Amino acid sequence: MIVSISTVLLLGALLGLMLRNRSLGAGGATIAALFGFCLASTGAAPTINDALQSLADSLSHIG
């Protein structure tokens, strides 16, 4: 768990720097994908899934 959290933090920091510098290319896409896969294996995954589901439900009721 400690290793996956530190990996998520490292990949998140790299992705944040790439977004800030507007230098997202193939490398940035790879880092974003790795960040997503690592984030999905942490304890934050159920909370993120619930938030996205609530957002999707809210948007479906608007239209």
Summary of the structure (lengths in Angstrom):
residues: 63
radius of gyration: 14.3
end to end distance: 40.7
largest distance: 42.5
contacts: 138
relative contact order: 0.12
helix: 83%
strand: 0%
